[in-house]
Amino acid sequence: MSELLRTPLYDLYREFPDARCIDFGGWDMPVQFSGIQREHEAVRTKAGLFDVSHMGEFAVEGPGAAAFLQRMTTNDVDRLVNGQAQYSLICNPDGGVVDDLLVYKRAGDRFMLVVNASNTGKDFEWLGKHLPDGVTLNDRSREVALLAVQGPHAERILARVTPEPELLSGLQPFRFLEGADICGRKAIVSRTGYTGEDGFELYVDASDAATVWRELLGAGEADGLVPVGLGARDTLRFEARLPLYGQELSDTISPLEAGLGAFVKLDKGDFVGREALIRQKAEGLKRKLVGIEMADRGIPRALYPVYGADGRIGEVTTGTQSPTLKRNLGLALIDARYAGLDTEIEVDIRGKRLKARVVPTPFYRRTKQDEGGGKVR
Amino acid sequence: MSEVRDGLFYSEEHEWASAAGGQVVRIGITDHAQCQLGDIVFVELPQPGSSVNAGESVGSIESVKTVSEMYAPVSGKVVRVNESLLDQPEIVNGDPYGAGWIMEVEVEGDVDTALGKLLTADRYRELIE
């Protein structure tokens, strides 16, 4: 058993008496600081600060960098302008997902990839194996800390810790600033996140992370900024139907099955997995990821079997009681014949078959004009 | 630090039990257990009238993040369950030894004998330290 990894902020967690850490993909990470529901609600109505420094960052650079990424990822790298990021996937030749990631275009031949912590080693190896001459791949994960400020008050909180607040407020979704001044430290500031709310992600030098964390918490206190752990991060992303690798995505689940076709540009030219995905699309998807809601009393959880009239039709990938909606909801990867809205299915909850039905996703969608909360469907 | 209340009896699975008059034992989960679970959102209660055996699963308690089985600390018949937990499971977080009680079981033999098989408050404190 190897020792768990720690982010540069680990020693600050103990300042919160109710903070609890868990092993998350080999990292000793806070699952909560004060309580999952309270933290979840803070992000939906005010703001939350996340330490997500466990995420991996790779630098991909050189004259062939864009062509290399175009071949290794499913989204269209050629559509990116400098200062723009895109959500994308790395597929294997069978169309399964090696990882999902963000691709940041810093300059014509300079990119940053942000990958899942638990996949960092696998991704580095996979990309390295396909690396052409003239392109370099470097793992910067230990030098870079990543903090996320998420929620309707995120923009006004960040405006207090930068001399150029207008640059931040003008930042569109999936755009980023290089060398921004945050709490007197240099940061890459990107308008991205994993919560379904407005927000920013801040890439800072690992040695600056503690300063930025403390100053942000101080500056945001009046606006309700609280530290948020991975527990609420999971319920927040779940309500917004953002996939989590290892649950909605895996080496044997394709992005099409997971409902991520918008990020797979089959007409952009060749890329790893393209043939398999074209075939899958032509033959029709056999499985689909759907939203489910329990009709009987019970909470669906990951890996619980799902049944239809023909027997077992799949399994739950994520499930919980939605903290925002207080409904017992799940995402489930099931036989496509049962994927229609309102289809009645059953979930095997610890030996009991309980009734559920297919419902629309995302479960939660924020409204842009309403800062105070989101629209619920 | 979580509270361990003197005068109650405890199981190694983090339930508490106390004499509730006659042959009846009132049962709940400990402050330590609710603390470990976090925000409780769902309590699955046993059927009143059903028989339970000490050490066997009788229901479950779910937080946002996880599911935890609940075990009967004594054997007997379930005579009452705390139905207010169906709508307000968070009471278990707020008052685990009081309003957050879970069920009452009528034991067959002597109540003191049944409770005597469980841990005292001091022994339970040692267990969770």
Contacts between the chains, C-beta under 8 A, distances in Angstrom:
chain1	res1	chain2	res2	distance
A	20	B	38	8.0
A	31	B	65	7.0
A	32	B	38	6.3
A	35	B	38	6.3
A	35	B	39	5.6
A	36	B	38	5.7
A	36	B	39	5.5
A	36	B	63	7.6
A	36	B	64	4.5
A	36	B	65	6.3
A	37	B	39	4.4
A	37	B	64	6.3
A	38	B	39	7.9
A	40	B	64	7.9
A	231	B	38	7.3
A	231	B	64	6.6
A	231	B	65	5.3
A	234	B	65	7.8
A	235	B	64	6.1
A	297	B	42	7.8
A	297	B	44	7.7
A	298	B	42	7.8
A	298	B	44	7.8
A	299	B	41	7.3
A	299	B	42	5.4
A	299	B	62	5.4
A	299	B	67	7.6
A	301	B	67	6.4
A	320	B	41	8.0
A	320	B	64	5.7
A	320	B	65	7.5
A	321	B	41	4.3
A	321	B	42	6.4
A	321	B	62	7.5
A	321	B	64	6.6
A	323	B	39	8.0
A	323	B	64	6.4
A	328	B	42	7.7
A	350	B	60	7.1
A	350	B	67	7.5
